[in-house]
Amino acid sequence: MKHYIIVKFKNNYNYKYEINNIKNLFDEAKKIDGIEEITIKSSNSNRENRFDLMIEMELTFDGLQSFDNSSIHYDWKNNYGKYIENKTIFDCD
């Protein structure tokens, strides 16, 4: 399955400064059983009504469960959640 995390950061947060740290954090998630691939893409648009970052994960249902319970997910929410204005979570085959 695919799991998408699509994020709009707050205007005063420079997420591009943190992009390597975000990528490194999600690279650690690749060690979790059931997670096959993770792709992180930054938007190429600076329009106000666009989201900033898309995290695409290819994983099994059990891999998603393991990710949700992982320290990596906790770190993502704890370290970056306060800078997120809006997000969309979308799962599909």
Disulfide bonds with the S-S distance in Angstrom:
none
